[in-house]
Structures are given as structure tokens and as C-alpha cells.
Amino acid sequence: MIKILNMRKLFIFIQLCIFGTAMFGQQDPMFTHYAFNTLAVNPAYAGTRDALTVTGLHRMQWVDFSGAPVTQTLTLHTPIIRKNIGLGVSVLNDKIGPTNTLSLYVDFSYKINLNERTKLSFGLKSGINYRKADLNSLQVVDPTDPLFMADQQSKILPNFGFGLYLYSDRYYAGISIPKLLENNYEESTVTGSANLASDKKHYFVIGGAVFHLSEEITLKPTTLIKLTNGAPIEMDITANFLFLEKFWTGIMYRTGDAIGLLAGINITDQFSAGYSFDWSMANTTSKYNQGSHEIMLRYDFIFKEKNIIRSPRYF
């Protein structure tokens, strides 16, 4: 009975991999705290917080489901040279089943002032992706199956992308393509030609705004739209309520996939922490997991300036 259950999970896992990459193209990891992880998808965000900002995210997706994705990101960015130029670094580690991807990118941005409140930032992203697959780690019915015995060669491949980011102290909007190159990572040694893994271009559209409902309550709606060729458009919509500029709580909806809850605290003016839980609505996965958990930490090393009062940054 246990062996049947394990094989059933393996079968579902393979279905999800095929469903996610071949049909929907969801190769890039998803985050409920996407509004805190903007640099990972848009290099034009680098330096826009007017501080050296370090953000870490840890996501455990589909808890209790064997081989489910586990992802970490670490981003840091800062303005330099009269704050018109921003530099950043993005590191991502993503593990799903027998595959592991480690990415390291450097981000560059240049900002221009459109008026007293609004700025437009242009960004470039360049780096490398290291991906490896260990199919020998899978428990299969037939150990002599040539597909699972095939030698999977790890590869390191470069990539680059760009983005635009329009923002003020009240709203933001952006568009980006973090990976322009559609690299092939693995080819089947059985068929000699079939691509087992390759990058697909992902287009990201982001947006958000701030509404002061009262002196104590602020509403911050945000959205992230993901597009790729041959796949339905996926949209994350979040409404966060900030209380007394200290605590926040909110709800997230991801089209066709999940709903989530967020909560967090500004421990100091510089240090923030958040947690989220989301539950998959897809029948394929919801029966076999206990939801997804995410932890976010962010610290701003604020640059002190004489006679200038630093207003709260919502984005």
C-alpha cells in the first residue's frame, strides 16, 4: 500500500512538472511576498528605496508533498553616484524534485526625474544559472529504465534581461523580461534530440498604489502579472492593510492556483519581517499537501542626510 501511494505521488509530481513547464511555462518560482521581492524580476528596481536594502525570502511550497519546490532568494541593492544609478545583486536557489537551480545576477539601473514626485528607472540584469538534475535519486519501478539511468550533465549558462520601473511615493508600475535567452540545459541521451529542460522568456508586469484610509490605516493593493508563450496569463492580486505604520495584514489571490494570507511587522524603521500562508485551489495538488509557507526579512541601511526627514517607503 505504501509503495502504491509513493508511486501515485511520483506520478502526480511528473504530471505537475509537465503541466507546469510544457503547458504553463511556470519555470520561475512564485512568491506570495512578490511585492517585497521586486528586484528578482525587475532590475530597474535597484536603488529605488534610497537605501542599501537587503531582503531574504524562504518559501516552502506544497508542504508534505514529496519533491515539492523549496526556494530561497537573497537580494541587495543600493543607489550610488548622486542616487541616479542603482546597483544590485540577486541570488536564487530553487529545488524541485531531483532538479536544483542556482542563479546569480547583477542588476544595474539608471533613474531620471519626470517631475518632483515621479521617477522612471531603466534596468539591466546579467548573470548565470547553474542547473543540475539527479534522476538517480528517484525511486522508480524499473531501475533499468534508460531514461532514468541517463547521465544528466549539469550546466552553467549565462543570461540577461531588462526592465522599466515608474514610481513615486504613491504608486509604481513596471514591466520586465529577466531572461531573454532561451537556453537549453539538458538533452535526452536516449533520443539524442529531445530537450528535457530549457529557459522560456517570462514577461512580468507589476503595479501597486497606496491609499490612506485614515490616520491609522493605509491600504496597499499590488499586482504581479506573468506571461509566457503558449501559457495562460497568471495574475497575483494582493490587498495589504497597514496599521499605524507598524503592522500589516492582507489577502492574496493567484488566478487558477491559490489564495493566501499575509501578516507582518515593521520591527523598527529599518527592519521588517513577514509571514504568509497560501492554499492551493487546484484539485491536482490540494488533496496531497498542507499549503505553502513563506518567510520574509528586510533591512534598510538608511543613508542619513542633514536637514532631511525621510518619509516612509511603501514599495
Residue frames as qw, qx, qy, qz and C-alpha x, y, z in Angstrom:
[[0.000, 0.887, 0.462, 0.000, 0.00, 0.00, 0.00],
 [0.312, -0.790, 0.108, 0.517, 2.87, 2.38, 0.86],
 [0.410, -0.135, 0.603, 0.671, 4.59, 1.58, -2.44],
 [0.215, 0.629, 0.663, 0.343, 1.37, 2.30, -4.36],
 [0.135, -0.934, -0.256, 0.209, 0.98, 5.63, -2.52],
 [0.391, -0.591, 0.326, 0.625, 4.59, 6.61, -3.28],
 [0.357, 0.149, 0.685, 0.617, 4.15, 5.77, -6.96],
 [0.096, 0.811, 0.564, 0.126, 0.92, 7.76, -7.03],
 [0.227, -0.883, -0.012, 0.410, 2.77, 10.79, -5.62],
 [0.416, -0.314, 0.540, 0.661, 5.56, 10.30, -8.15],
 [0.298, 0.475, 0.705, 0.434, 3.02, 10.12, -10.97],
 [0.029, -0.929, -0.364, 0.067, 1.35, 13.34, -9.76],
 [0.374, -0.708, 0.213, 0.560, 4.75, 15.01, -9.40],
 [0.395, -0.012, 0.641, 0.658, 5.67, 14.13, -13.01],
 [0.165, 0.727, 0.622, 0.241, 2.27, 15.42, -14.15],
 [0.180, -0.925, -0.166, 0.291, 2.88, 18.70, -12.36],
 [0.415, -0.467, 0.412, 0.663, 6.33, 19.09, -13.89],
 [0.300, 0.272, 0.700, 0.588, 4.96, 18.52, -17.39],
 [0.003, -0.828, -0.556, -0.077, 1.90, 20.65, -16.69],
 [0.288, -0.861, -0.074, 0.413, 3.95, 23.47, -15.22],
 [0.317, -0.507, 0.448, 0.665, 6.76, 23.66, -17.77],
 [0.266, 0.157, 0.764, 0.566, 5.34, 22.40, -21.04],
 [0.019, 0.700, 0.660, 0.271, 1.86, 23.89, -20.85],
 [0.225, -0.938, -0.261, 0.045, 2.05, 26.79, -18.44],
 [0.545, 0.570, -0.183, 0.587, 5.73, 27.60, -18.59],
 [0.466, -0.850, 0.061, -0.237, 5.89, 28.36, -14.87],
 [0.797, 0.188, -0.363, 0.445, 9.62, 27.84, -14.61],
 [0.131, 0.461, -0.363, 0.799, 10.34, 30.90, -12.49],
 [0.266, -0.300, -0.810, 0.427, 9.45, 30.46, -8.80],
 [0.246, -0.702, -0.358, -0.564, 6.33, 32.15, -7.44],
 [0.285, -0.058, -0.587, 0.756, 6.20, 34.17, -4.22],
 [0.195, -0.784, -0.590, -0.019, 3.32, 35.43, -2.13],
 [0.320, -0.784, -0.046, 0.530, 5.63, 38.24, -0.94],
 [0.630, 0.436, 0.341, 0.544, 6.30, 39.26, -4.55],
 [0.038, 0.953, 0.114, 0.278, 5.91, 42.96, -3.66],
 [0.505, -0.798, 0.309, 0.115, 8.94, 42.60, -1.34],
 [0.716, -0.171, 0.564, 0.373, 10.93, 40.68, -3.98],
 [0.505, 0.820, 0.104, -0.248, 10.74, 43.10, -6.90],
 [0.003, -0.758, 0.580, 0.299, 14.46, 43.08, -7.72],
 [0.547, -0.102, 0.823, 0.113, 14.29, 39.35, -8.50],
 [0.535, 0.531, 0.642, 0.139, 12.07, 40.07, -11.54],
 [0.308, 0.905, 0.187, 0.227, 12.83, 43.70, -12.43],
 [0.678, -0.050, -0.130, 0.722, 16.40, 45.12, -12.41],
 [0.082, 0.609, 0.124, 0.779, 15.10, 48.69, -12.74],
 [0.602, -0.738, -0.265, -0.148, 14.04, 48.46, -9.07],
 [0.747, -0.097, -0.259, 0.605, 17.70, 48.59, -7.97],
 [0.329, 0.015, -0.180, 0.927, 18.38, 51.60, -5.74],
 [0.202, -0.542, -0.397, -0.713, 14.82, 52.95, -5.73],
 [0.589, -0.667, -0.453, 0.056, 14.41, 52.65, -1.93],
 [0.079, 0.853, -0.232, 0.460, 17.18, 55.25, -1.41],
 [0.589, -0.612, 0.488, -0.200, 18.95, 52.87, 0.96],
 [0.250, 0.339, -0.904, -0.075, 21.12, 49.79, 0.96],
 [0.782, -0.111, 0.180, -0.586, 18.31, 47.25, 1.18],
 [0.118, 0.245, -0.962, -0.031, 18.80, 43.56, 1.94],
 [0.760, -0.025, 0.107, -0.640, 15.83, 41.18, 1.55],
 [0.024, 0.212, -0.976, -0.041, 15.68, 37.46, 2.19],
 [0.763, 0.013, -0.015, -0.646, 12.81, 35.10, 1.34],
 [0.069, -0.173, 0.982, -0.014, 12.31, 31.43, 2.13],
 [0.706, 0.089, -0.078, -0.698, 9.36, 29.56, 0.56],
 [0.214, -0.071, 0.973, -0.047, 8.21, 26.02, 1.26],
 [0.555, 0.140, -0.271, -0.774, 5.59, 25.12, -1.33],
 [0.836, -0.041, -0.403, -0.371, 3.06, 22.27, -1.00],
 [0.217, -0.509, 0.737, -0.388, 4.22, 21.13, 2.43],
 [0.661, -0.094, 0.701, -0.251, 4.14, 17.33, 2.99],
 [0.833, 0.527, 0.061, -0.156, 4.23, 16.70, -0.75],
 [0.760, -0.292, 0.394, 0.426, 7.34, 14.74, -1.67],
 [0.539, 0.179, 0.427, 0.703, 9.61, 16.62, -4.08],
 [0.085, 0.919, 0.384, 0.028, 7.70, 19.91, -3.74],
 [0.426, 0.661, -0.089, 0.611, 9.50, 23.19, -4.51],
 [0.547, -0.712, -0.175, 0.404, 11.68, 24.83, -1.85],
 [0.472, 0.658, 0.112, 0.576, 13.05, 28.24, -2.80],
 [0.435, -0.690, -0.159, 0.556, 15.26, 30.92, -1.29],
 [0.438, 0.724, 0.122, 0.519, 16.13, 34.36, -2.63],
 [0.470, -0.619, -0.127, 0.616, 18.54, 36.98, -1.34],
 [0.401, 0.722, 0.237, 0.511, 18.61, 40.42, -2.91],
 [0.385, -0.659, -0.146, 0.629, 20.57, 43.55, -2.04],
 [0.411, 0.614, 0.326, 0.590, 20.63, 46.87, -3.84],
 [0.332, -0.665, -0.198, 0.639, 21.64, 50.46, -3.28],
 [0.388, 0.908, 0.118, 0.106, 21.76, 53.85, -5.04],
 [0.645, -0.322, 0.133, 0.680, 25.16, 55.31, -5.93],
 [0.310, 0.079, 0.318, 0.892, 26.56, 58.43, -7.63],
 [0.231, 0.026, 0.057, -0.971, 24.05, 61.10, -6.59],
 [0.477, 0.209, 0.737, -0.431, 21.41, 58.36, -6.38],
 [0.591, 0.489, -0.210, -0.606, 20.75, 58.34, -10.13],
 [0.568, 0.324, -0.744, -0.139, 22.41, 54.96, -10.53],
 [0.777, -0.370, 0.342, -0.378, 21.44, 51.79, -8.69],
 [0.381, 0.388, -0.839, -0.038, 23.36, 48.55, -8.28],
 [0.785, -0.263, 0.300, -0.474, 22.05, 45.24, -7.00],
 [0.149, 0.288, -0.944, -0.067, 22.72, 41.55, -6.62],
 [0.815, -0.073, 0.056, -0.572, 20.09, 38.79, -6.84],
 [0.067, 0.286, -0.955, 0.031, 20.71, 35.21, -5.69],
 [0.802, -0.043, 0.013, -0.595, 18.14, 32.43, -6.10],
 [0.013, -0.228, 0.973, -0.027, 18.21, 28.79, -5.04],
 [0.738, 0.078, 0.015, -0.670, 15.30, 26.67, -6.27],
 [0.050, -0.188, 0.981, 0.022, 14.90, 22.94, -5.67],
 [0.762, 0.119, 0.105, -0.627, 12.04, 20.85, -7.04],
 [0.990, 0.105, 0.036, -0.085, 12.17, 17.08, -7.04],
 [0.868, -0.117, 0.172, 0.450, 15.51, 15.89, -8.45],
 [0.478, 0.603, 0.123, 0.627, 16.41, 19.26, -10.01],
 [0.413, -0.720, -0.196, 0.522, 18.20, 22.21, -8.43],
 [0.426, 0.706, 0.174, 0.538, 18.78, 25.65, -9.91],
 [0.456, -0.626, -0.141, 0.617, 21.17, 28.26, -8.52],
 [0.392, 0.753, 0.263, 0.458, 21.13, 31.71, -10.11],
 [0.430, -0.551, -0.100, 0.708, 23.38, 34.72, -9.53],
 [0.351, 0.728, 0.372, 0.457, 22.62, 38.06, -11.20],
 [0.297, -0.300, -0.130, 0.897, 23.96, 41.60, -11.07],
 [0.164, 0.804, 0.563, 0.093, 21.46, 44.42, -11.56],
 [0.296, -0.124, 0.060, 0.945, 22.07, 47.95, -12.86],
 [0.120, 0.797, 0.591, 0.039, 19.60, 50.84, -13.07],
 [0.239, 0.040, 0.052, 0.969, 19.56, 54.46, -14.14],
 [0.004, 0.709, 0.655, -0.261, 16.86, 56.87, -12.92],
 [0.131, 0.271, 0.204, 0.931, 15.52, 60.08, -14.41],
 [0.091, 0.418, 0.563, -0.707, 13.14, 62.56, -12.77],
 [0.125, 0.524, 0.681, 0.496, 9.92, 63.08, -14.71],
 [0.208, -0.778, -0.115, -0.582, 8.68, 65.64, -12.18],
 [0.193, -0.612, 0.520, -0.564, 9.06, 66.43, -8.47],
 [0.723, -0.250, 0.487, -0.421, 7.37, 63.19, -7.39],
 [0.940, 0.251, 0.194, -0.124, 7.67, 60.73, -10.27],
 [0.146, -0.645, 0.685, 0.306, 10.77, 58.90, -11.50],
 [0.914, 0.345, -0.087, -0.193, 11.45, 56.48, -14.32],
 [0.442, -0.589, 0.666, 0.122, 14.13, 53.83, -13.90],
 [0.779, 0.459, -0.376, -0.202, 15.78, 51.75, -16.65],
 [0.627, -0.525, 0.568, -0.095, 17.35, 48.46, -15.61],
 [0.657, 0.438, -0.599, -0.134, 19.66, 45.74, -16.92],
 [0.795, -0.398, 0.415, -0.191, 20.17, 42.29, -15.43],
 [0.642, 0.522, -0.560, -0.043, 23.03, 39.92, -16.23],
 [0.508, -0.510, 0.640, -0.269, 24.19, 36.69, -14.65],
 [0.325, 0.251, -0.895, -0.173, 24.46, 32.92, -14.73],
 [0.836, -0.192, 0.117, -0.500, 22.21, 29.95, -13.99],
 [0.096, 0.353, -0.930, 0.047, 23.56, 26.64, -12.72],
 [0.820, -0.054, 0.067, -0.565, 21.15, 23.73, -13.06],
 [0.116, 0.291, -0.950, -0.014, 21.60, 20.06, -12.26],
 [0.827, -0.106, -0.081, -0.546, 19.28, 17.06, -12.25],
 [0.080, -0.337, 0.924, -0.163, 19.84, 13.87, -10.32],
 [0.762, -0.021, -0.300, -0.573, 17.32, 11.37, -11.72],
 [0.552, 0.106, -0.807, 0.179, 19.14, 8.55, -9.94],
 [0.084, -0.099, 0.631, -0.765, 17.71, 9.91, -6.68],
 [0.668, -0.027, -0.068, -0.741, 14.17, 8.99, -7.78],
 [0.422, -0.054, 0.889, -0.169, 12.62, 5.70, -6.71],
 [0.565, 0.297, -0.379, -0.670, 11.27, 4.08, -9.86],
 [0.921, -0.005, 0.258, -0.292, 9.56, 0.76, -10.56],
 [0.918, 0.306, 0.064, 0.243, 12.12, -0.25, -13.20],
 [0.432, -0.763, 0.239, 0.417, 15.68, 0.75, -12.18],
 [0.553, -0.057, 0.588, 0.587, 16.90, -0.24, -15.66],
 [0.364, 0.851, 0.377, -0.030, 14.70, 2.33, -17.40],
 [0.631, 0.195, 0.128, 0.740, 17.20, 4.10, -19.72],
 [0.003, 0.814, 0.186, 0.551, 15.52, 7.49, -19.28],
 [0.556, -0.816, 0.050, -0.150, 16.21, 7.46, -15.53],
 [0.851, -0.268, 0.163, 0.420, 19.64, 5.88, -15.93],
 [0.536, 0.695, 0.093, 0.470, 20.75, 8.55, -18.39],
 [0.545, -0.238, -0.196, 0.780, 23.68, 10.67, -17.31],
 [0.039, 0.936, 0.330, 0.116, 22.32, 14.15, -16.61],
 [0.568, 0.144, -0.096, 0.805, 25.09, 16.71, -17.17],
 [0.184, -0.814, -0.321, 0.449, 24.93, 19.88, -15.07],
 [0.466, 0.516, 0.259, 0.671, 25.34, 23.13, -16.93],
 [0.203, -0.638, -0.202, 0.715, 26.23, 26.75, -16.23],
 [0.354, 0.523, 0.518, 0.577, 24.72, 29.14, -18.76],
 [0.114, -0.177, -0.143, 0.967, 24.58, 32.95, -18.95],
 [0.074, 0.701, 0.667, 0.242, 21.51, 35.07, -19.38],
 [0.136, -0.112, -0.131, 0.976, 20.45, 38.69, -19.30],
 [0.013, 0.697, 0.703, 0.141, 17.32, 40.83, -19.22],
 [0.106, 0.204, -0.028, 0.973, 15.96, 44.33, -18.80],
 [0.153, -0.649, -0.730, 0.149, 13.15, 46.25, -17.14],
 [0.007, -0.480, -0.072, -0.874, 11.38, 49.59, -16.74],
 [0.365, -0.501, -0.692, 0.371, 10.07, 50.90, -13.41],
 [0.064, -0.562, -0.136, -0.813, 7.91, 54.02, -12.99],
 [0.517, -0.480, -0.645, 0.294, 7.34, 55.12, -9.40],
 [0.102, -0.649, 0.132, -0.742, 6.51, 57.84, -6.92],
 [0.072, -0.174, 0.763, -0.619, 5.74, 57.83, -3.20],
 [0.619, 0.115, 0.318, -0.709, 2.11, 56.89, -4.04],
 [0.904, 0.311, 0.180, -0.230, 2.27, 54.27, -6.79],
 [0.202, -0.517, 0.728, 0.403, 4.51, 52.17, -9.02],
 [0.869, 0.408, 0.167, -0.225, 4.31, 50.25, -12.29],
 [0.163, -0.623, 0.694, 0.323, 6.85, 48.20, -14.18],
 [0.923, 0.343, -0.002, -0.175, 7.49, 45.75, -16.98],
 [0.199, -0.681, 0.694, 0.122, 10.44, 43.40, -17.38],
 [0.941, 0.234, -0.235, -0.074, 11.92, 40.37, -19.11],
 [0.534, -0.725, 0.435, 0.029, 14.53, 38.98, -16.67],
 [0.564, -0.229, 0.723, 0.325, 15.76, 36.25, -19.05],
 [0.505, 0.625, -0.192, -0.564, 15.98, 36.94, -22.76],
 [0.267, 0.417, -0.838, -0.232, 17.97, 33.86, -23.75],
 [0.908, -0.081, 0.064, -0.407, 16.11, 30.54, -24.11],
 [0.036, 0.561, -0.827, 0.027, 18.99, 28.29, -23.08],
 [0.907, -0.042, -0.355, -0.223, 18.80, 24.50, -23.38],
 [0.414, -0.659, 0.572, -0.260, 20.10, 22.78, -20.25],
 [0.514, -0.192, 0.835, -0.029, 19.61, 19.08, -20.89],
 [0.626, 0.316, -0.456, -0.548, 19.12, 16.83, -23.90],
 [0.913, -0.137, 0.293, -0.249, 17.89, 13.26, -23.68],
 [0.099, -0.522, 0.813, 0.238, 20.71, 10.76, -24.23],
 [0.564, 0.200, 0.795, -0.098, 18.00, 8.22, -25.15],
 [0.558, 0.734, 0.382, -0.056, 16.50, 10.10, -28.08],
 [0.605, -0.004, 0.234, 0.761, 19.54, 12.26, -28.74],
 [0.134, 0.389, 0.305, 0.859, 17.46, 15.33, -29.50],
 [0.360, -0.747, -0.500, -0.250, 14.61, 15.94, -27.06],
 [0.089, 0.484, -0.364, 0.790, 15.15, 18.95, -24.77],
 [0.502, -0.432, -0.725, 0.188, 14.44, 17.99, -21.17],
 [0.303, -0.764, -0.321, 0.470, 14.98, 21.47, -19.74],
 [0.389, 0.339, 0.225, 0.827, 15.20, 24.93, -21.27],
 [0.039, -0.404, -0.322, 0.855, 14.56, 28.53, -20.30],
 [0.173, 0.660, 0.621, 0.384, 11.49, 30.28, -21.64],
 [0.094, 0.274, -0.059, 0.955, 11.08, 34.03, -21.80],
 [0.223, -0.643, -0.695, 0.230, 8.83, 35.29, -19.00],
 [0.048, 0.506, 0.120, 0.853, 7.25, 38.73, -19.13],
 [0.323, -0.474, -0.659, 0.486, 6.40, 40.41, -15.81],
 [0.076, -0.610, -0.188, -0.766, 4.06, 43.35, -15.29],
 [0.395, -0.353, -0.650, 0.544, 3.91, 44.82, -11.79],
 [0.103, -0.578, -0.164, -0.793, 1.90, 47.58, -10.17],
 [0.433, -0.468, -0.661, 0.397, 0.83, 48.96, -6.83],
 [0.059, -0.650, -0.083, -0.753, -0.53, 52.01, -5.04],
 [0.271, -0.194, -0.677, 0.656, -1.07, 53.45, -1.55],
 [0.290, -0.622, -0.364, -0.630, -4.34, 54.83, -0.19],
 [0.101, 0.073, -0.641, 0.757, -4.51, 56.45, 3.26],
 [0.344, -0.531, -0.715, -0.298, -7.92, 55.40, 4.54],
 [0.452, -0.870, -0.159, -0.112, -7.38, 57.20, 7.85],
 [0.048, -0.846, 0.484, -0.217, -4.55, 58.39, 10.07],
 [0.594, -0.421, 0.668, -0.153, -4.15, 54.85, 11.37],
 [0.770, 0.180, 0.611, 0.034, -4.93, 52.65, 8.34],
 [0.199, 0.614, -0.487, -0.589, -3.26, 52.50, 4.94],
 [0.876, 0.277, 0.375, -0.119, -4.35, 50.26, 2.07],
 [0.034, -0.617, 0.640, 0.456, -1.67, 48.96, -0.29],
 [0.881, 0.331, 0.294, -0.165, -3.05, 46.99, -3.29],
 [0.079, -0.601, 0.677, 0.418, -0.45, 45.34, -5.55],
 [0.905, 0.321, 0.187, -0.207, -0.42, 43.01, -8.53],
 [0.218, -0.495, 0.745, 0.390, 2.03, 40.83, -10.44],
 [0.826, 0.444, 0.105, -0.331, 1.14, 39.54, -13.92],
 [0.406, -0.407, 0.750, 0.328, 3.18, 36.76, -15.51],
 [0.758, 0.553, 0.015, -0.345, 3.10, 35.98, -19.22],
 [0.306, -0.418, 0.773, 0.365, 4.92, 33.42, -21.35],
 [0.468, 0.279, -0.553, -0.631, 4.35, 31.98, -24.80],
 [0.550, -0.037, -0.800, -0.235, 1.88, 29.10, -25.00],
 [0.297, -0.260, -0.787, 0.475, 0.54, 29.61, -21.47],
 [0.197, -0.827, -0.482, -0.214, -2.44, 31.31, -19.84],
 [0.071, 0.634, -0.254, 0.727, -1.81, 34.66, -18.18],
 [0.600, -0.430, -0.606, 0.295, -1.26, 34.28, -14.43],
 [0.045, -0.685, 0.055, -0.725, -2.06, 37.15, -12.09],
 [0.452, -0.319, -0.643, 0.530, -1.37, 37.71, -8.38],
 [0.169, -0.688, -0.159, -0.688, -3.61, 40.28, -6.69],
 [0.509, -0.256, -0.620, 0.540, -2.92, 41.36, -3.11],
 [0.219, -0.800, -0.121, -0.545, -4.57, 43.81, -0.71],
 [0.570, -0.108, -0.546, 0.604, -2.44, 44.70, 2.32],
 [0.299, -0.878, -0.197, -0.319, -3.68, 46.85, 5.21],
 [0.510, 0.201, -0.444, 0.708, -1.03, 48.70, 7.21],
 [0.465, -0.800, -0.365, -0.105, -1.96, 49.75, 10.74],
 [0.420, -0.891, 0.086, 0.150, -0.20, 52.66, 12.49],
 [0.428, 0.774, -0.466, 0.026, 2.71, 52.26, 10.05],
 [0.339, -0.532, 0.742, -0.228, 3.66, 49.26, 12.18],
 [0.503, 0.027, 0.861, -0.077, 1.65, 46.11, 11.45],
 [0.471, 0.297, -0.402, -0.727, 0.19, 44.78, 8.25],
 [0.498, 0.116, 0.853, -0.107, -2.13, 42.01, 7.20],
 [0.420, 0.431, -0.317, -0.733, -3.59, 41.14, 3.85],
 [0.787, 0.204, 0.567, -0.133, -5.06, 38.63, 1.43],
 [0.041, 0.477, -0.651, -0.590, -3.71, 37.36, -1.89],
 [0.815, 0.347, 0.393, -0.246, -5.39, 35.68, -4.84],
 [0.122, -0.427, 0.728, 0.522, -3.45, 33.88, -7.59],
 [0.705, 0.310, -0.131, -0.624, -5.57, 33.13, -10.64],
 [0.869, 0.208, -0.390, -0.223, -6.25, 29.44, -11.12],
 [0.576, 0.290, -0.673, 0.361, -3.89, 28.44, -8.33],
 [0.490, -0.261, -0.651, 0.518, -4.17, 29.70, -4.77],
 [0.249, -0.866, -0.120, -0.417, -5.42, 32.11, -2.13],
 [0.637, 0.036, -0.475, 0.606, -3.19, 33.36, 0.65],
 [0.392, -0.900, -0.188, -0.039, -2.93, 35.34, 3.86],
 [0.548, 0.405, -0.288, 0.673, -0.09, 37.69, 4.80],
 [0.481, -0.864, -0.148, -0.003, 0.97, 39.29, 8.07],
 [0.673, 0.269, -0.210, 0.656, 4.00, 41.28, 9.12],
 [0.405, -0.864, -0.183, 0.236, 5.55, 43.90, 11.34],
 [0.391, 0.739, -0.229, 0.499, 7.91, 46.83, 10.96],
 [0.745, -0.402, -0.373, 0.379, 10.06, 45.98, 13.97],
 [0.295, -0.573, -0.017, 0.764, 11.95, 49.25, 13.53],
 [0.384, 0.783, -0.041, -0.487, 12.01, 51.94, 10.84],
 [0.204, 0.624, -0.684, -0.317, 14.66, 49.82, 9.12],
 [0.013, -0.152, 0.988, 0.000, 13.80, 46.18, 9.92],
 [0.714, 0.061, -0.005, -0.698, 10.67, 44.36, 8.68],
 [0.130, -0.117, 0.985, 0.006, 9.52, 40.75, 8.94],
 [0.662, 0.134, -0.075, -0.733, 6.61, 38.98, 7.27],
 [0.295, -0.030, 0.955, -0.020, 4.92, 35.60, 7.01],
 [0.601, 0.205, -0.211, -0.743, 2.41, 34.22, 4.54],
 [0.422, 0.043, 0.903, -0.068, 0.38, 31.07, 4.07],
 [0.528, 0.303, -0.272, -0.745, -1.35, 30.14, 0.84],
 [0.609, 0.079, 0.764, -0.196, -3.58, 27.24, -0.04],
 [0.021, 0.137, -0.744, -0.653, -3.74, 25.70, -3.49],
 [0.627, 0.275, 0.284, -0.671, -7.18, 25.65, -5.08],
 [0.531, 0.380, -0.638, -0.408, -6.13, 23.25, -7.86],
 [0.925, -0.182, 0.102, -0.318, -7.64, 19.80, -7.33],
 [0.813, 0.379, -0.406, 0.177, -4.43, 18.20, -8.64],
 [0.405, 0.363, -0.570, 0.616, -2.37, 19.41, -5.68],
 [0.386, -0.511, 0.231, -0.733, -4.69, 20.49, -2.86],
 [0.916, -0.259, -0.156, -0.263, -5.53, 16.91, -1.86],
 [0.915, 0.024, -0.233, 0.329, -1.90, 15.99, -1.26],
 [0.438, 0.272, -0.304, 0.801, -0.31, 18.94, 0.57],
 [0.355, -0.669, -0.532, 0.380, -0.73, 21.17, 3.61],
 [0.087, 0.986, 0.137, -0.040, -0.38, 24.50, 1.88],
 [0.649, 0.417, -0.113, 0.626, 2.65, 26.75, 1.29],
 [0.468, -0.810, -0.162, 0.316, 4.59, 28.83, 3.83],
 [0.528, 0.595, -0.013, 0.606, 6.81, 31.84, 3.25],
 [0.508, -0.713, -0.172, 0.452, 9.05, 33.95, 5.49],
 [0.433, 0.730, 0.070, 0.524, 10.37, 37.41, 4.54],
 [0.518, -0.658, -0.121, 0.533, 13.03, 39.56, 6.24],
 [0.448, 0.711, 0.138, 0.524, 14.11, 43.01, 5.04],
 [0.493, -0.651, -0.135, 0.561, 16.61, 45.53, 6.40],
 [0.373, 0.855, 0.106, 0.344, 17.29, 49.05, 5.15],
 [0.587, -0.309, -0.095, 0.742, 20.69, 50.59, 5.87],
 [0.168, 0.924, 0.340, 0.058, 19.32, 54.13, 5.61],
 [0.516, 0.263, -0.026, 0.815, 21.62, 56.90, 4.41],
 [0.242, -0.751, -0.401, 0.466, 21.44, 59.78, 6.84],
 [0.335, 0.494, 0.229, 0.770, 21.13, 63.26, 5.34],
 [0.173, -0.270, -0.402, 0.858, 21.21, 66.51, 7.27],
 [0.272, 0.305, 0.131, -0.903, 18.01, 68.54, 7.46],
 [0.502, 0.062, -0.613, -0.606, 16.07, 65.91, 5.52],
 [0.605, -0.088, 0.613, -0.501, 13.20, 63.95, 7.03],
 [0.112, 0.129, -0.912, -0.373, 12.94, 60.52, 5.41],
 [0.694, 0.006, 0.050, -0.718, 9.32, 59.67, 4.57],
 [0.704, -0.079, 0.692, -0.139, 8.07, 56.06, 4.87],
 [0.266, 0.349, -0.716, -0.543, 8.77, 53.88, 1.82],
 [0.777, 0.085, 0.387, -0.489, 5.84, 51.63, 0.89],
 [0.897, 0.432, -0.030, -0.089, 7.47, 49.93, -2.11]]
